[in-house]
Amino acid sequence: MVNDELLNPNDIEESSRFGAIKTALLVVLGLLLIGLIATGILYFTNEDVKSFVNNAAAKVGISTSEKSEVESDTRVKELASFYLAMDEQRASERLYSLKQEDSKLYERILSSMMAENSAKAARIRDNISLSEMEQDVLKREYELMISEQDQDLRTMASHYKSLGIKGATLAIERELSATMDFKTVAITLERIDAPTTAKILYHMNTAYSTEIEYNFGADYSKAVSKEIDKYIEQRRQSESLASIYEEMKPDLAAVELQNQQNFNLDKAGLIFSRMNYMAAAQILSHFEDESYVSKVVEKIKELEDLDIIFEGSFSKAVSESVKVLKQYDEDVTTLATSYTRMAPADLADIIDNLTENPSAFKEYQIDDARVFRITEKEMTIEVLKRMRPVLVGQVLSELRNTDKVEKAALLSREIGIPEP
């Protein structure tokens, strides 16, 4: 059997009142907690709120944790008073420098200053913020200046490089003779690859090149010095090879020099620049790739007139001579075709007359200073070389039959036909 206890109405009423009070207390405590959190956030993120709280705390004799920390070191408080005693401009300058060195100490002193004189401290703080903004502008403008100066130097470096070795050498020497600004020239050349700079300095007046090298950075100076040594050795080798290939038959020399596996563009250009211009043109005229001929001529232009006496442009003379030789080759082929249609006896008479005349058969203008001349005898021999051997043999027989035995023998030797 279960016994049920009856509830006292007074107990129920008392319990209800206690629950309501408890709920009200929890709400109040929650609101207070929210207020404290919000105040704390504003205190640490808003200088005006921090100043207000510190002043209020000072009036009622309550110290914030930060103020307690500041007051724990009397030196900070004395410094705060010291800065507040200064005029605002001077105090701003001193504290700006301090902030650059130790931002945490700056914050501690500024907090103490705010507690002592929030209005003046705020003005000093604002002056410091303005100085920082001005410093940012100064930094930006300075960096922009450096960038623009670097771009100017790169533009000048590109200009020097576009002039070729000799052109750059002369331009730099003129610049230095006027300004003697070796430092600017040096940092300009540092924006050019070391091999090109090495060639420029090699061909420059030693008094200038030595001073320029002195103003190079250590790494670039070492790289350029190494390239100068390499260039000296390349020139020595190219002089020797140029002499060898000038003595070879042009077509045979062309076979070797157009082999880019053995002679890259730089080496080929250097060898041709050491030759006689006509010898260089004769070899280049036998190159199979005409586009490569243009590249070689351009490379010669880079090296042109560096240390040889030459009237006009060496590279242009080579280039124009190649064109002249091409035209000459076409003229010889045309003449050979024309002679092929003639009877051997008639052709023998023409050749007999042509080989007697030592005067120029034709002139090909290369430039204002140079002309390529070919005599009638030289042209005739070249024509005979292009004709069918059977017809050439018939012509030589006609010459022998007309008592021109010596002439027939001479032409045989010139053409390269063995004597019968």
C-alpha positions in Angstrom: 0.0 0.0 0.0 1.4 3.5 -1.0 1.1 6.5 1.3 0.8 9.9 -0.5 2.2 13.0 1.2 0.2 16.2 0.9 2.2 19.4 -0.2 2.1 22.5 1.9 0.8 25.5 -0.1 3.2 27.8 1.7 6.2 25.7 0.6 5.1 25.8 -3.0 4.8 29.6 -2.9 8.2 30.1 -1.3 9.9 27.8 -3.9 8.4 29.9 -6.8 9.7 33.1 -5.3 13.2 31.7 -5.0 13.2 30.5 -8.6 12.2 33.9 -9.9 14.9 35.6 -7.9 17.5 33.2 -9.1 16.4 33.7 -12.7 16.6 37.5 -12.3 20.1 37.3 -10.8 21.3 35.2 -13.7 19.9 37.7 -16.2 21.6 40.6 -14.4 24.9 38.7 -14.1 24.7 37.9 -17.9 24.1 41.5 -18.8 27.0 42.6 -16.6 29.3 40.0 -18.2 28.3 41.2 -21.7 28.9 44.8 -20.7 32.4 44.0 -19.3 33.4 42.0 -22.4 32.2 44.8 -24.7 34.0 47.4 -22.6 37.1 45.3 -22.6 37.1 45.0 -26.4 36.5 48.8 -26.8 39.2 49.5 -24.2 41.9 47.7 -26.2 40.7 48.7 -29.7 39.6 52.3 -29.2 42.0 54.9 -27.9 39.2 57.3 -26.9 37.4 54.6 -24.8 40.7 53.7 -23.2 41.4 57.3 -22.3 37.8 57.7 -20.8 38.1 54.5 -18.8 41.6 55.4 -17.5 40.4 58.9 -16.5 37.3 57.6 -14.8 39.3 55.0 -12.9 41.8 57.6 -11.8 39.0 59.8 -10.4 37.5 57.0 -8.3 40.9 55.7 -7.3 40.6 52.5 -9.3 43.6 51.4 -11.4 43.2 49.4 -14.6 45.5 46.4 -15.1 47.5 48.4 -17.8 47.8 51.4 -15.6 49.0 49.2 -12.7 51.6 47.8 -15.1 52.7 51.3 -16.2 52.9 52.6 -12.6 54.9 49.5 -11.7 57.8 51.1 -13.5 58.2 54.7 -12.3 60.6 55.4 -15.2 57.7 55.0 -17.7 55.6 57.5 -15.8 58.5 60.0 -15.5 59.1 59.7 -19.3 55.4 60.3 -19.9 55.5 63.5 -17.9 58.8 64.5 -19.6 57.3 64.2 -23.1 54.1 66.0 -22.0 56.2 68.9 -20.8 57.7 69.3 -24.3 56.1 71.2 -27.1 54.0 68.9 -29.2 56.1 68.9 -32.3 59.3 67.9 -30.5 57.5 65.3 -28.4 56.0 63.8 -31.6 59.4 63.6 -33.2 61.0 61.9 -30.1 58.1 59.4 -29.7 58.1 58.7 -33.5 61.7 57.6 -33.3 61.0 55.6 -30.2 58.2 53.8 -31.9 60.5 52.7 -34.7 62.9 51.2 -32.2 60.5 49.7 -29.6 56.8 49.8 -30.3 55.8 48.1 -27.0 57.6 50.7 -24.9 56.0 53.4 -27.0 52.5 52.0 -26.2 53.3 51.9 -22.5 54.5 55.5 -22.4 51.6 56.7 -24.5 49.1 55.0 -22.2 50.7 56.8 -19.2 50.6 60.1 -21.1 46.9 59.5 -21.9 46.2 58.9 -18.2 48.0 62.1 -17.3 46.8 64.5 -20.1 44.6 62.7 -22.6 44.0 65.8 -24.8 47.7 66.6 -25.4 48.7 63.0 -25.6 46.0 62.4 -28.3 47.4 65.4 -30.3 50.9 64.0 -30.0 49.6 60.6 -31.1 47.9 62.1 -34.1 51.1 63.9 -35.1 52.9 60.6 -35.0 50.3 59.0 -37.2 50.6 61.8 -39.7 54.4 61.4 -39.7 53.9 57.7 -40.4 51.7 58.5 -43.3 54.2 61.0 -44.7 56.9 58.4 -44.2 54.9 55.9 -46.3 54.5 58.5 -49.0 58.3 59.2 -48.9 59.0 55.5 -49.1 56.7 55.1 -52.0 58.1 58.0 -53.9 61.7 56.9 -53.1 61.0 53.4 -54.4 59.3 54.9 -57.5 62.4 57.1 -58.1 64.7 54.0 -57.8 62.4 52.1 -60.2 62.4 55.0 -62.8 66.2 55.4 -62.5 66.6 51.7 -63.0 64.4 51.8 -66.1 66.4 54.8 -67.5 69.6 52.8 -66.9 68.1 49.7 -68.7 67.0 51.9 -71.6 70.5 53.3 -71.9 72.0 49.8 -71.7 69.7 48.7 -74.5 70.8 51.7 -76.5 74.5 50.9 -76.0 73.9 47.3 -77.0 72.0 48.3 -80.2 75.0 50.3 -81.3 77.2 47.2 -81.6 80.6 46.8 -79.9 82.4 49.7 -81.6 79.4 52.0 -81.6 78.9 51.4 -77.8 82.6 51.9 -77.2 82.7 55.3 -78.9 79.4 56.4 -77.3 80.7 55.6 -73.8 84.0 57.2 -74.4 82.2 60.4 -75.6 80.0 60.3 -72.5 82.9 59.9 -70.1 85.0 62.6 -71.8 82.1 65.0 -71.1 80.9 63.9 -67.6 83.6 61.6 -66.1 80.7 59.9 -64.4 82.2 56.4 -64.2 79.8 55.2 -61.6 76.7 55.7 -63.7 78.4 54.1 -66.8 79.4 51.2 -64.6 75.9 50.5 -63.2 74.5 50.9 -66.8 76.9 48.3 -68.2 75.9 46.0 -65.3 72.6 45.7 -67.0 74.3 44.2 -70.1 75.4 40.6 -70.3 79.0 40.1 -69.2 80.4 38.8 -72.6 79.2 42.0 -74.4 80.5 44.3 -71.7 83.9 42.5 -71.9 84.2 43.2 -75.6 83.3 46.8 -75.1 85.9 47.3 -72.4 88.5 45.4 -74.4 88.3 47.8 -77.3 88.0 50.9 -75.1 90.6 53.4 -74.1 92.4 51.7 -71.1 92.2 54.9 -69.0 88.4 54.6 -69.2 88.0 50.8 -69.0 90.1 50.5 -65.9 88.1 53.1 -64.0 84.8 51.5 -65.1 85.9 48.1 -63.9 86.8 49.6 -60.6 83.2 50.8 -60.1 81.6 47.4 -60.9 80.1 45.2 -58.2 82.4 42.4 -57.1 80.5 39.6 -58.8 80.0 41.4 -62.0 83.6 42.5 -62.1 84.7 38.9 -61.7 82.4 37.8 -64.5 83.6 40.5 -66.9 87.2 39.8 -66.2 86.7 36.1 -67.0 85.0 37.0 -70.3 87.8 39.4 -71.3 90.3 36.5 -70.9 88.1 34.3 -73.1 87.7 37.0 -75.7 91.4 37.5 -76.0 91.9 33.8 -76.6 89.1 33.7 -79.2 90.6 36.6 -81.1 94.0 34.9 -81.1 92.5 31.8 -82.6 90.3 33.7 -85.1 93.3 35.5 -86.5 95.0 32.2 -87.2 91.9 30.6 -88.7 91.1 33.6 -90.9 94.6 33.3 -92.5 94.0 29.6 -93.1 90.6 30.0 -94.7 91.7 33.0 -96.9 94.2 30.7 -98.6 91.6 28.0 -99.3 89.3 27.8 -102.3 86.2 29.7 -101.3 83.8 26.8 -101.9 85.9 24.5 -99.7 86.2 27.1 -97.0 82.5 27.6 -97.1 81.8 23.9 -96.5 83.7 24.1 -93.2 82.7 27.6 -92.0 78.9 27.1 -92.5 79.1 24.0 -90.3 77.4 25.4 -87.2 78.4 22.5 -85.1 82.0 23.4 -85.5 81.6 27.1 -85.8 78.8 28.8 -84.0 77.6 32.3 -85.1 80.0 34.1 -82.7 83.0 32.2 -83.8 82.2 32.5 -87.5 81.6 36.2 -87.3 84.9 36.7 -85.5 86.8 34.7 -88.1 85.2 36.6 -91.0 85.8 40.0 -89.3 89.6 39.2 -89.4 89.6 38.5 -93.2 89.9 40.7 -96.2 86.4 41.8 -97.1 86.5 40.3 -100.6 87.8 37.0 -99.3 85.0 36.9 -96.7 82.4 37.7 -99.4 83.7 35.0 -101.7 83.4 32.4 -99.0 80.0 33.6 -97.9 78.7 33.6 -101.4 79.1 29.8 -101.4 77.0 29.3 -98.2 73.9 27.3 -98.9 71.7 29.1 -96.4 71.3 32.7 -97.4 69.5 33.5 -94.1 72.5 32.3 -92.2 74.7 34.6 -94.4 72.6 37.5 -93.2 73.2 36.5 -89.6 76.9 36.2 -90.1 77.0 39.7 -91.7 75.1 41.1 -88.7 77.6 39.5 -86.4 80.4 41.0 -88.4 78.7 44.4 -88.0 78.8 44.0 -84.2 82.6 43.5 -84.4 83.2 46.0 -87.3 86.1 48.3 -87.4 87.2 47.4 -83.9 90.9 47.6 -84.4 91.5 47.8 -88.1 91.7 50.7 -90.5 88.9 50.5 -92.9 87.2 53.1 -95.0 83.4 52.9 -94.4 81.6 50.0 -93.0 83.4 46.6 -93.1 80.2 44.7 -92.6 78.4 46.6 -95.4 81.3 46.0 -97.7 81.1 42.3 -97.0 77.4 42.3 -97.5 77.4 44.3 -100.7 80.3 42.2 -102.0 78.3 39.0 -101.5 75.5 40.6 -103.6 78.0 41.6 -106.3 79.4 38.1 -106.4 75.9 36.7 -106.8 75.3 39.0 -109.7 78.7 38.1 -111.2 77.8 34.4 -111.0 74.5 35.1 -112.7 76.3 37.0 -115.5 78.8 34.2 -116.0 76.0 31.6 -116.2 74.1 33.8 -118.8 77.2 34.2 -120.9 78.0 30.5 -120.8 74.5 29.7 -121.9 74.9 32.1 -124.8 78.2 30.7 -125.9 76.9 27.2 -125.8 74.6 28.0 -128.8 77.6 29.1 -131.0 79.7 26.9 -133.3 83.0 25.9 -131.9 85.0 27.7 -134.6 83.2 31.0 -134.0 83.5 30.7 -130.3 87.2 30.0 -130.6 87.6 33.3 -132.4 85.7 35.2 -129.7 87.7 33.6 -126.9 91.0 34.3 -128.7 90.1 38.0 -128.9 88.9 38.2 -125.3 92.0 36.6 -123.8 94.2 39.1 -125.6 92.4 42.1 -123.9 93.7 42.8 -120.4 91.2 45.6 -119.8 88.2 45.2 -117.4 85.3 43.4 -118.9 82.9 44.6 -116.3 82.8 46.6 -113.1 80.5 46.0 -110.1 80.1 48.9 -107.7 80.3 47.7 -104.0 80.3 51.1 -102.3 81.7 54.6 -102.8 85.3 53.4 -102.1 85.3 49.9 -103.6 84.6 48.4 -107.1 84.8 44.7 -108.1 86.5 44.5 -111.5 86.7 41.4 -113.7 88.9 41.3 -116.8 87.8 39.8 -120.1 90.3 37.0 -119.7 89.1 36.2 -116.2 85.5 36.3 -117.3 86.3 34.0 -120.3 87.9 31.4 -118.1 85.0 31.4 -115.7 82.6 31.0 -118.7 84.6 28.1 -120.0 84.5 26.4 -116.6 80.6 26.5 -116.8 80.4 25.0 -120.3 80.1 21.4 -121.3 83.5 19.7 -121.4 82.9 18.4 -125.0 82.3 21.9 -126.3 85.3 23.3 -124.4 87.4 20.5 -126.0 86.2 21.5 -129.4 87.0 25.1 -128.8 90.6 24.3 -127.7 91.0 22.1 -130.8 90.0 25.0 -133.0 92.6 27.2 -131.3 95.3 24.6 -131.9 94.3 24.2 -135.5 94.8 28.0 -136.0 98.3 28.0 -134.6 97.1 29.1 -131.1 98.7 26.1 -129.4 100.2 28.1 -126.5 96.9 29.8 -125.9 95.1 26.6 -125.9 97.6 25.1 -123.4 97.2 28.2 -121.2 93.5 28.0 -121.1 93.6 24.3 -120.4 95.7 24.9 -117.4 93.5 27.8 -116.2 90.3 25.8 -116.6 91.9 22.7 -115.0 91.8 20.4 -118.1 94.8 18.0 -118.4 97.1 18.5 -121.4 96.5 15.9 -124.2 
